[in-house]
Amino acid sequence: MKKRSDKHKEVEALRRELERNRHLFVAGYEKLTVAQDFELRKAVRGAGGCYRVIKNSLAAKAAEGLPAAGLLSGLAGMTSLVYTAADPVALARALTSYAKNNPAFTFKAGMVEGRAIDVASIQQLASLPAREELLAKVLFLIQAPAQRLVSALSGVGRNLAVVIGQGVKDDKFQS
């Protein structure tokens, strides 16, 4: 059994992690084998996240006064936290693909950008394109009107040059 001082240190460490990371997924992991757990941790690390098995009461104490307090209070069963400060879409995608292959891993809730989301929203988040792809689409949409304007303006000059060139070629400009 852990000493009270060890539990206090664990609560403080978890609190610092919750303050630092704005994207959090709460999951259940009952009946996962050691090999499946290793595979899960590897997938989470590959997506830029951290995986941590927690005791429910310690998680509730660590989240007091934080945006995650609603998620972590009243938890039951075996619970783990998956969190990241980076891209939540990549992490959600990795977790949902893992959950499809391993039904023992289940989602309980999540938090993205400090807002609580349900299990269905986690699935929707996982289906979003990657951040880089979204930024590329926005950049294309910003650049498209400027490209059309430039091509229209250059088209006028090009057409004028073609008409003048044709007139010179046919000797239309006699004085």
NORJOMO-V23348 format. One record per residue. RES is the residue in one small letter. PSI is psi in whole degrees, 0 to 359 (none if undefined). OMEGA is omega in radians with two decimals (none if undefined). BURIAL is # if it has 9 or more other ideal C-beta (glycine too) atoms within 8 Angstrom, else .. Layout:
# NORJOMO-V23348
res=RES psi=PSI omega=OMEGA burial=BURIAL
res=RES psi=PSI omega=OMEGA burial=BURIAL
This chain:
# NORJOMO-V23348
res=m psi=139 omega=-3.10 burial=.
res=k psi=150 omega=3.05 burial=.
res=k psi=158 omega=3.13 burial=.
res=r psi=323 omega=-3.14 burial=.
res=s psi=323 omega=3.09 burial=.
res=d psi=320 omega=3.10 burial=.
res=k psi=321 omega=3.13 burial=#
res=h psi=317 omega=3.10 burial=.
res=k psi=320 omega=3.13 burial=.
res=e psi=320 omega=3.11 burial=#
res=v psi=316 omega=3.14 burial=#
res=e psi=319 omega=3.12 burial=#
res=a psi=317 omega=3.12 burial=.
res=l psi=322 omega=3.11 burial=#
res=r psi=317 omega=3.10 burial=#
res=r psi=320 omega=3.11 burial=.
res=e psi=319 omega=3.14 burial=#
res=l psi=325 omega=3.09 burial=#
res=e psi=324 omega=-3.07 burial=.
res=r psi=328 omega=-3.04 burial=.
res=n psi=123 omega=-3.07 burial=#
res=r psi=353 omega=-3.12 burial=.
res=h psi=122 omega=-3.01 burial=#
res=l psi=137 omega=3.05 burial=#
res=f psi=130 omega=3.12 burial=#
res=v psi=129 omega=-3.04 burial=#
res=a psi=159 omega=3.02 burial=#
res=g psi=145 omega=-3.05 burial=#
res=y psi=30 omega=-3.10 burial=#
res=e psi=140 omega=3.06 burial=.
res=k psi=27 omega=3.00 burial=.
res=l psi=138 omega=3.07 burial=#
res=t psi=170 omega=3.13 burial=.
res=v psi=319 omega=3.13 burial=.
res=a psi=320 omega=3.11 burial=.
res=q psi=321 omega=3.10 burial=#
res=d psi=319 omega=3.10 burial=#
res=f psi=318 omega=3.12 burial=.
res=e psi=319 omega=3.11 burial=#
res=l psi=312 omega=-3.14 burial=#
res=r psi=322 omega=3.11 burial=#
res=k psi=317 omega=3.12 burial=.
res=a psi=320 omega=-3.14 burial=#
res=v psi=316 omega=3.10 burial=#
res=r psi=321 omega=3.13 burial=#
res=g psi=332 omega=3.13 burial=.
res=a psi=2 omega=3.10 burial=#
res=g psi=24 omega=-3.12 burial=#
res=g psi=179 omega=3.09 burial=#
res=c psi=143 omega=-3.12 burial=#
res=y psi=133 omega=-3.11 burial=#
res=r psi=130 omega=3.04 burial=#
res=v psi=133 omega=-3.04 burial=.
res=i psi=161 omega=2.98 burial=#
res=k psi=133 omega=-3.00 burial=.
res=n psi=317 omega=-3.10 burial=#
res=s psi=322 omega=3.12 burial=.
res=l psi=324 omega=3.11 burial=#
res=a psi=319 omega=3.13 burial=#
res=a psi=320 omega=3.12 burial=#
res=k psi=321 omega=-3.12 burial=.
res=a psi=331 omega=-3.07 burial=#
res=a psi=356 omega=-3.11 burial=#
res=e psi=127 omega=3.12 burial=.
res=g psi=1 omega=3.14 burial=.
res=l psi=163 omega=3.09 burial=#
res=p psi=335 omega=-3.12 burial=.
res=a psi=0 omega=-3.08 burial=#
res=a psi=320 omega=3.14 burial=#
res=g psi=325 omega=3.14 burial=.
res=l psi=320 omega=-2.97 burial=#
res=l psi=358 omega=3.08 burial=#
res=s psi=140 omega=3.10 burial=.
res=g psi=23 omega=3.10 burial=.
res=l psi=149 omega=3.10 burial=#
res=a psi=152 omega=3.12 burial=.
res=g psi=187 omega=-3.13 burial=.
res=m psi=126 omega=-3.02 burial=.
res=t psi=142 omega=3.03 burial=#
res=s psi=154 omega=3.10 burial=#
res=l psi=138 omega=3.03 burial=#
res=v psi=122 omega=-3.05 burial=#
res=y psi=159 omega=3.13 burial=#
res=t psi=155 omega=3.01 burial=#
res=a psi=352 omega=-3.09 burial=.
res=a psi=223 omega=-3.03 burial=#
res=d psi=113 omega=3.14 burial=#
res=p psi=336 omega=-3.13 burial=#
res=v psi=315 omega=3.14 burial=#
res=a psi=320 omega=3.13 burial=#
res=l psi=317 omega=3.11 burial=#
res=a psi=322 omega=3.12 burial=#
res=r psi=316 omega=3.13 burial=#
res=a psi=318 omega=-3.12 burial=#
res=l psi=319 omega=-3.14 burial=#
res=t psi=323 omega=3.10 burial=#
res=s psi=324 omega=3.07 burial=#
res=y psi=319 omega=-3.12 burial=#
res=a psi=329 omega=3.09 burial=#
res=k psi=321 omega=-3.12 burial=.
res=n psi=338 omega=-3.08 burial=.
res=n psi=92 omega=-3.09 burial=#
res=p psi=347 omega=3.10 burial=.
res=a psi=339 omega=3.11 burial=#
res=f psi=120 omega=-3.10 burial=#
res=t psi=150 omega=3.06 burial=#
res=f psi=143 omega=3.04 burial=#
res=k psi=315 omega=-3.14 burial=#
res=a psi=180 omega=3.12 burial=#
res=g psi=169 omega=3.09 burial=#
res=m psi=125 omega=3.11 burial=#
res=v psi=128 omega=-3.12 burial=#
res=e psi=34 omega=3.10 burial=.
res=g psi=3 omega=3.14 burial=.
res=r psi=137 omega=3.14 burial=.
res=a psi=140 omega=3.08 burial=#
res=i psi=156 omega=3.14 burial=#
res=d psi=181 omega=-3.07 burial=.
res=v psi=320 omega=3.14 burial=#
res=a psi=324 omega=3.11 burial=.
res=s psi=329 omega=3.09 burial=#
res=i psi=319 omega=3.10 burial=#
res=q psi=318 omega=3.12 burial=#
res=q psi=320 omega=3.12 burial=.
res=l psi=321 omega=-3.14 burial=#
res=a psi=334 omega=-3.12 burial=#
res=s psi=354 omega=3.09 burial=.
res=l psi=153 omega=3.04 burial=.
res=p psi=164 omega=-3.13 burial=.
res=a psi=159 omega=-3.10 burial=#
res=r psi=316 omega=-3.12 burial=.
res=e psi=321 omega=3.13 burial=.
res=e psi=320 omega=3.10 burial=.
res=l psi=319 omega=3.11 burial=#
res=l psi=322 omega=3.11 burial=.
res=a psi=320 omega=3.11 burial=.
res=k psi=319 omega=3.12 burial=#
res=v psi=317 omega=3.11 burial=.
res=l psi=320 omega=3.10 burial=.
res=f psi=317 omega=-3.14 burial=.
res=l psi=326 omega=3.10 burial=.
res=i psi=319 omega=-3.08 burial=.
res=q psi=335 omega=-3.03 burial=.
res=a psi=312 omega=3.13 burial=.
res=p psi=322 omega=3.13 burial=.
res=a psi=320 omega=3.11 burial=.
res=q psi=320 omega=3.11 burial=.
res=r psi=320 omega=3.12 burial=.
res=l psi=315 omega=3.14 burial=.
res=v psi=317 omega=-3.13 burial=.
res=s psi=326 omega=3.09 burial=.
res=a psi=317 omega=3.14 burial=.
res=l psi=320 omega=3.12 burial=.
res=s psi=332 omega=3.09 burial=.
res=g psi=321 omega=3.12 burial=.
res=v psi=312 omega=3.12 burial=.
res=g psi=319 omega=3.13 burial=.
res=r psi=316 omega=3.11 burial=.
res=n psi=320 omega=3.10 burial=.
res=l psi=318 omega=3.13 burial=.
res=a psi=322 omega=3.11 burial=.
res=v psi=316 omega=-3.14 burial=.
res=v psi=315 omega=3.12 burial=.
res=i psi=317 omega=3.12 burial=.
res=g psi=319 omega=3.10 burial=.
res=q psi=321 omega=3.11 burial=#
res=g psi=320 omega=3.11 burial=#
res=v psi=319 omega=-3.12 burial=#
res=k psi=323 omega=-3.13 burial=.
res=d psi=9 omega=-3.11 burial=.
res=d psi=46 omega=3.11 burial=.
res=k psi=345 omega=-3.06 burial=.
res=f psi=67 omega=3.08 burial=.
res=q psi=142 omega=3.07 burial=.
res=s psi=none omega=none burial=.
